[in-house]
Amino acid sequence: MSARFKLAPANPLEQDIQSQIIEYLRIEQARGRVVWFERSNGGGMKDKTGRVLRFYWLYLRGKIPRSKGKADLSGMLAGGKFFALEVKRGNEKPTKDQIEYLAAVREGGGIAAVVRSFNDAKNVLFADGIKAVLAEEEMNHAIT
């Protein structure tokens, strides 16, 4: 007797979700709704002498400069609105550094949220009634 077949919900890799969001942002860029965007990699690397070279330094008000916490995707919408999207899969939560970065973007008037699909990104960036709710819920959920 063979084992019963059981369907499991899809849980795509973070890089696959990012790729879908990037494709979506490229479409919105062609439509004129996204001016520019970038995919950021954090961390650093060692040079030949063993020194750690950082890819970026992040200076948040009231925080020690650091090279971690920046959102995966950031850019600007038509009209000048800055956005930052931290991509997570499933039930993964953002780190404290990521939450602080997203909070700083929001405090500065930008759009910042944790997204788990391209639909989340679409809603956060272009569905006015839902973007603040999604961002606030995710930030509050991550802190608890």
C-alpha positions in Angstrom: 0.0 0.0 0.0 1.5 3.4 -1.0 1.5 6.5 1.1 -1.3 9.0 0.6 -0.5 11.9 -1.6 -0.7 15.2 0.3 -0.5 18.7 -1.3 1.6 21.2 0.5 1.3 24.9 0.1 3.9 26.5 -2.1 6.6 28.3 -0.2 8.8 30.0 -2.8 12.4 31.1 -2.0 13.0 34.7 -1.1 15.0 35.2 -4.3 12.1 33.9 -6.4 9.7 36.4 -4.7 12.3 39.2 -5.3 12.6 38.2 -9.0 8.8 38.4 -9.4 8.7 41.8 -7.7 11.5 43.1 -9.8 9.7 42.0 -13.0 6.6 43.7 -11.7 8.5 46.9 -11.0 10.1 46.8 -14.5 6.5 46.7 -15.9 5.5 49.6 -13.7 8.6 51.4 -14.8 7.7 51.0 -18.5 4.2 52.4 -17.6 5.8 55.4 -16.0 4.7 54.7 -12.4 8.2 53.7 -11.1 11.0 56.2 -11.9 13.9 54.0 -10.6 14.6 51.2 -8.2 17.5 49.1 -6.9 18.1 45.7 -5.4 20.4 46.0 -2.5 22.8 43.4 -1.1 24.0 43.8 2.4 27.1 42.6 4.2 30.6 42.9 2.9 33.7 41.0 1.8 37.3 40.5 2.8 40.1 42.0 0.8 43.5 40.4 0.3 44.7 41.6 3.7 41.7 40.2 5.5 40.1 43.6 6.2 36.3 43.5 5.9 35.0 45.9 3.3 31.4 46.9 3.6 29.1 47.3 0.7 27.4 50.3 2.3 27.1 52.2 5.5 23.7 53.1 6.8 23.3 56.2 8.9 20.0 56.4 10.7 19.2 59.2 13.0 20.1 58.3 16.6 21.7 54.9 15.6 25.2 53.7 15.3 26.3 53.5 11.6 26.0 50.0 10.4 26.1 47.9 7.2 22.9 45.9 7.7 19.2 46.5 7.8 18.7 48.2 4.5 15.6 46.9 2.6 16.0 44.5 -0.3 14.3 46.8 -2.8 14.1 50.6 -2.8 13.2 53.2 -5.4 11.1 56.1 -6.3 7.6 56.3 -7.7 6.5 59.0 -10.2 5.8 62.1 -8.2 8.9 61.6 -6.0 7.7 59.2 -3.4 10.5 57.0 -2.1 9.8 53.4 -1.3 11.6 50.5 0.5 10.4 46.9 0.4 11.8 44.2 2.6 11.1 40.8 1.0 10.4 37.9 3.3 9.0 34.4 2.7 6.3 32.5 4.6 6.4 33.4 8.3 9.9 34.8 8.3 10.2 38.1 10.3 12.3 41.1 9.6 15.3 41.7 11.9 15.4 44.6 14.4 17.8 46.5 12.0 15.3 46.0 9.1 12.4 47.2 11.2 14.4 50.3 12.2 15.2 51.1 8.6 11.6 50.7 7.5 10.5 52.9 10.3 13.0 55.6 9.3 11.7 55.5 5.7 8.1 55.9 7.0 9.0 58.7 9.4 10.6 60.5 6.4 7.4 60.3 4.4 8.3 57.3 2.3 6.5 54.0 1.8 8.0 51.1 3.7 6.8 47.6 4.2 7.6 43.9 4.5 6.2 42.1 1.4 5.8 38.4 0.8 4.6 38.5 -2.8 4.4 40.7 -5.9 0.7 41.3 -5.0 1.8 42.6 -1.6 4.3 45.0 -3.4 1.5 46.1 -5.8 -0.9 46.8 -2.9 1.7 48.6 -0.8 2.9 50.8 -3.7 -0.4 51.5 -5.5 -3.5 50.7 -3.5 -3.7 53.8 -1.3 -6.2 52.4 1.2 -4.2 49.3 1.9 -0.5 50.4 1.9 -0.5 52.1 5.3 -2.4 49.2 6.9 -0.2 46.5 5.5 3.0 48.4 6.6 1.7 49.1 10.1 0.4 45.6 10.6 3.7 44.0 9.5 5.8 46.3 11.6 3.7 45.7 14.7 3.6 42.0 14.1 7.4 41.9 13.7 8.0 43.7 17.0 5.9 41.4 19.1 
